[in-house]
Each structure stands twice: as C-alpha cells, then as structure tokens.
C-alpha cells in the first residue's frame, strides 16, 4: 500500500460520519459491542479488555450541519457538544452501545447528563478523573473509577475483565502508543516527509479501528512516506497547542502548513499520547494505569496543575526537544480551559524569548484566509528574527 493509499484510507475513515468501520467491525462477529468516548482521555484498555471497540467521538467537524443540536446549548458554548448531540439525534451513533464522558470541562459534564436523558437504553458514564496527584488520594479515587467502569463493562459485555485480560490490553496499547511516539518523532525530524495534515488523519483512524490494526497502519505510513522523497522547504518549526478537545478543521491544519509552518508537535487527540511511556503490564493493572496517569502523563489545560511553578514546563520541553522556533496557540472558541491558561503560558514563553501567536477557531469553520495570513506573517517573522 502506497503512502497515498494509506492517507486516502484514513481520510475516508475521517469523513465517514456514519461510522461504517465500527458497523463492519461489529457485523464481523455478532454480539460485539462498541463504546464511544469523548476527548480527551479514558482508559481504553478496560474497554478493549472487555472485547469491545473503543470509538473516539470528536464532534461532526465541518461536514455536519447542526440543526437539532443548537437547541440544546447556548451560542456562547463551544461547538463540539452541539454537533455531538446532532450525531446522536440523527442516528449516526446508533452503532454505539455506550458513551464515556471524561471530565474535560463543565460542558462535557453537562453533556453526559443530557445523554442519559436522551438515550435511556444506552450505557452512559461520566468518567471522572483525579485532580489530586497523590497516590493515596487521587490514585485511590482513580482506581475506584476504573473499577466501577470495569464492573459496568463486564456486565454489559458478559465478559469478565480479568487482570490477565487487562494486562494483555495494556500491552496492546503500549505498542500503539509506541507507534504514535515513533510517528511524532519522525515528523519532528522530517516534517516535510510527514505533513501534519496526513499525521492528523493517521491518528484519527485510530479512533474507529482496533488498536492492533491502527498500530500496523501507523507503521505502514511511516515506512511508505519515508520511501517517497518530498521537497524540503525553509519553513518555521512550530508547536501547535490548545486543540486537545474540539478539533480544528482539516483545512485549517493545511492552511497553517501552506503558510510556511512545519508543525513539529501538537496536542491533537490527546487520547493517543496522554501517557508518556509504557505502562507496566505484569502487576496490578489498575494500579499501574493510575500511576501512569498521575505521574507520567502530558500537561494540558484540562488537567489541574498542583504546583504553580510547573506551569509551562511541559510546553518549554516540547519546544526544546522538538527543535521548535515558535508556538501557535490554537484553541476552540469558548474553550474555557485553553483560553484561561493561554495568558499564563504566553507570559512564560515571553520570559524565555520564544515567539508565539494565537487564534481561535470552530470545528466547522476556521476563517482559513485570515488564519493563513496570520500564520504566514508569524513564520516570516520567525525567520527574520532567527537571521538577525
């Protein structure tokens, strides 16, 4: 399969709002079940260990006209809950047997309650995540949340989720996360060989495919794209941050690249890279998952920082390790976590003399021309400063 064929397949999965891949997976073996999850993070290992397919739900993007969903949320709320409601009410999510809503923000918390009212025959859980990172407090809380999910999914699937099954699923997702890290490292090294618009599509495929298949797909892409030599340009190397929940339109990502930016790191679809290294798979699986979440996970604005002095350290490390020349803050309109954190991060970047720019978007429109002009001006200014 050529790199063009890999990307074409991923694009088809991305554009399929009827989730045909999920339906085909379920039809291949009667009795299979699929569980949807909203961004940013849920322990997919538990879903996988129950023999179910975890399915990422990232709203309707720019392909879906929201009609019914607008009746459920105010105009000053981000768009992802409205388009997710639209997906549900139009039957596009009927292939799902349940939905998980992690504690991203108040909007997603409220959406979980509405989902319980609208879809009484489906399993719905607000999956709370700890805001205290002490093992005895936050760790115990998180283990309890996972144990509850484990019991619920065992009952729903009719499959006992044993420690052995969980440890097997941890190994499967360790390999998947390893492949994602390889993909991101390759892009940082050769961003002209792995455009972010393609990397994004390859990642999104993992939201509807079994993890084993997604891991193979990532490695197919890496192998094929490395064989097709692409022109290298004198683009500015930037970190793109703030897009951890509602995703930017694919056209917006392409616009940033066309403006002269190589995106060498990002926080798209954090579900794939939330845990920074392998989770040990030989002991108590819930204990190991909790420890990884508490102590070896990414920093993001929807995750409480216990120590104020740690604010910005993760972003600064990204800039250094990825060889970035600047930072682009890209947040969904009305995204309180990202927009409230942005000034604090900008202050830290200014102290370290790292250039940055910022804009807002909605999943259905990115105001492509102004953003492309802004990104192009930013890229040009980086080159001017670096040459001075």
N, C-alpha and C positions, 0 to 999 in steps of 0.2 A: 504494500500500500504506500503510495507516494505521499509526500507531505501535504500536497493539495487535497488528496483524497481523505487524509486524516482530518484536516481542517474542515473540509466540506461535510464530513460526517458529524463533527462536533457542532458545526453551525446548524445543521438540520435538527439535532437534538435541542439546541438552544432555542430555535424558532418554534418548536412544537409545543404549543400551549395546551394541547390535549394529552400530553404525556404518553404518547404512543409507546415509548420504550418501556415505561412502567407497566402498561397494559400487556405488552408482549411478554415481559418477564413473568407476570402473574399467570398468563394463559399457558405458558410453557409447562407449568406444574400446578394443576388445580389445588386450591387450598392455600396457596401462597398469599401473604399479606404485605402491604406496603404502609409505611408510616412517614408522613410528611414532617418536616421541621422547618421552622423559620430561622433566619440568621440569628445569632452569629455562631453559637456553639451548643451542641448537645453531644452526649457520649454515644455516638453512633454504634460503638462496639456492642452495646446492650441490645440495640435493635437487630444488628447483624447476628448476634448470638442466639436470638430467638427465631432465626431462619427468615427474618423479614428484610425487606429492602428499605433502607433509609432514603428518603426523597427530599431534596432541598427545594424549598419554595421561596423564590425571590421576587414575588410580585409578577405583574404582567408585562413589565418593560414598556417599550414604545409600540408594541404590536397590539395592545388591547385597549379598546375604547371602554372607559369606565362610565357606566350609567347607573346601575343599581348601587354600586359601592359608594358613590358620592352621597347617598342618603344616610350613610352610617357614620361618617366622620366630617368634622368641620373643615373648611377650606384652608385653615392655617395648620393643619396636620400634614405630615409627610404623606407621600402618595402610596407607599407600599401597602399599608393596611387596606386602603380603598381598592386597590387592584387585586389584592388577595381575596377580599370579600367578593369581588366580581368573578374571580376564577371559581370560587366556591358556589356562588349562586347560579352560575351558568353551567354547572355540572362538570366543569373541566377537572375538578379534583375528586370526582366520584370514585376514581380508582384507588384512592387512599382509604385505609381502614382506621386511620387515626392521625392526629396532629399534635406536635410538640411545639410549645411556645417558650423559648428561653427568655430569661429576664434581661432583655436588651434595654427596655425603657418602659415608661408608663403606657405608651400607645400599644405596644405589643402585649403588655399585661392585660389591657382592656380588650384587645382583640381575642385573647384566649377565652375570656368570659363570654363575649359575643358568639364565638364559635360554638361554645357549649349550648347556647340557646338556639342557634340556627341549625345545628347538626346534632340533634339529640341521639341519633343512632350511631354516632362515631365516637371513638375513644379520643378524648381531648385532655391534655395535661399542660398546665403552666409549670414549666421546669425551672425551678428557682436555682440560682447559682450563688455561691457564698460571696459575701463582701468582706469577710474577715478571713485572713490567710494564716491564722494559727491552726496547726493540725488538730488540736484538741477542740477547737470551736468551729471554725469554718470547715475543717476537714470532716469532723463528725456530722455536721449538717449536710454536707455534700454527699457523704456516703449514705446517709438516710434517704436523701432524694433519689439517689441511684438505686437503692434497694427497693424503694417504692415503685420506681419505673420497672425494675426487674420483675417484681411480682405481678404488676399490671400486664406487662407484655407476655409473661409466661401464661397468664390466664387467657389472654386474647389469642395467643398462637396455639395454645395447647402443648407447648414445648417447654420443658423445664430448662431454665437457663443456668446450667451448672457452672462452677468455677472453671472447669476444663473448657467448656464451650466459650466462656468469656475470654479466657487466656488465648484460645485459638483466634478469636476475633480481634483481640489486641494485636496479635502478631500480623494478621492481615492488614490492619490499619497502620501498624508501624511501617510495613512495606509501602503502603500507599503514601504515607507522609514522607517517607524517604524519597520516593519518586517525585513528589511535589518539591521537596527541597533541592533535588537534582535539577528540576526544571527551572526553579528560580535562580539557582547558582549559575546555570548555563546562560540564562537570559542576562544576568548581571555581567557575565564575562563577554558575551557576544550578543548584545541586544539587537543588532541588525539581523542576526540569524533567527532570532525568536521574537518577532514583534509582539508587543503586549496584546494587541487585538487578537492574535492567534493563541497566545498563552491563556488569555481570559477564556476563550471558547473551550480549550482543552480542559481547563479547570471546571467549567460549568458542566461539562459532560459527566463529571464525577458526581453530580447532584441527582442523576437519574440512572446511572449504571451501577452494577455491583462493584464494590471496591477492587476486587481482583481484576475485573475487566478494565476498570479505569487505570489501574497501575500499568497494565500492559499497553494501554492506549498512550499514556504519557511517554513511555519508553519508545514506543513506535514513533511518536512525534519527534523526540529528541534524536533518534537515530536518523530519521529521514531528513529532518531540517538541517542536520549537520552535513549531509551529503550534497545539499543544494546551496551552493555558494551565492550569497546575496550581497549587493553593494553596501559598503560601509560609508556612512556619512559623518560629517563633523557635527553631530547633534549634541545637545546638552543632556547630561545624565541626571535624571531627577527621581526623587522618591514621590510617589503619589499616595496621599493618606487622607482618611476621613470617609472612605466609601465602604465601610465594613458591613452595612446593613442594606439599605436601599441602594441598588446598583446603578451606576451611570449607564446611559445608552451606549451600545457598542459603537455607534457613530461618533460619540464624544471621545471615546478612547482613541479611535482612529484619527480624529481631528487633532488631538494633542500630539500624536506621533507625526502627523503631517506638518505640524507647526515647527518641527525641529527638535522634539524631545524624545530621548530614549528613556522610557520608564524602566528603571532597574530594580525597583521594589515597590510594593503596594500592599494595601490591606483589603483587597477584594476577597469576598468569600472566605472569611477567616476560618470557617469550619475546616478547611483543608490544611491549615497551617497553624492552628491555635496552639497545639502542643509542639514544643520546640525540639524535642528529641524523642527517642524511642521510650515507650512505656514498658517497664519490666513485665514479662509475661510468665513468671514462674511462681508467683506467690499469690497473695490475696488480690484478685483483680480490681475490686472496687477501691481498696486501699491504694493501690498503685495508680489508678486513674485519678483519684482525689489528690494524691501527692503531685502528680504531673500538672494537674490544673492549678493547684495552689502555688507551686514553686517553679514550674518550667513551662510557662505559657506566655503568649505575647502580651504586650501592653496595648491597651486600647481605651478609648474614652468611655466605653460602656462597662469597663471593669474598674472598680474602685481602687485607687492607689492609697495604700496605708501610709506610706512615707512620702511626704511632700517633696523631700529632697530627691526622690527618684523620678519625679516628673520630667519627662523629656529624655531620660537616659536611653530608653529603647530607641527613640527616633534618632538620636545622635549616633547611636551604634549602627543603625541602618545606614545612615549617611556615610559613615566611615568604612564599614565592611563592604558596602556595595559600590564604593567609589563615586558616590553621587556628588553633583555640583550644586544642587539646589533642591528645594522641596515645594511641591504643589499641594496645597490644601484643597481637596475636592470633597465637599460634603453635600448631602441631600438637603434641599430646602426644608427648614423647620426641624432639622435633626438636632434636638437639644444636646445630646451627649457630645457630638462632634463640634458643634458651634460654640458650646460653652468652654470646651477645652482648647479650642484653636488659639485664643489670645495668649494663653499660658505657654503653649508650645512656640508660638511666634516670638515671644519675649526671649525664650531660651535660645532659639536659632539666631536672633539678633545679637545676643551676647557672644555667640560663637562665630559671628560674622558669616553665617550661612544664608544665602539669598533664598527668598521664598515669595510665592504669590498665592492667591486664594480666589476661589469662586464657588458658587452653589449651582446645583442642577436638580432636575426631577427625572425620574426614570423614563418618563415619556417624552421629555424634551431636554436638550442640553444647551439651547441657544448656541448652536455649533459655531456660527461665524464669529460672534464676539469672543467666545472662549478660545477659538483657534487663534484669533488675533492676539489675545492676551498671552496665551502660551507661547506664541511666536516671539512676541516682544520680550518675554521673560527669558526664552532661550537665547535670543540675541544679546541681551544684557549680560547674561552669564558669560558668554564668550568674550564680550568686551571687557568685563571685569577681570576674567582669568588671564587675558592678554596684557592687561595694564601692569 
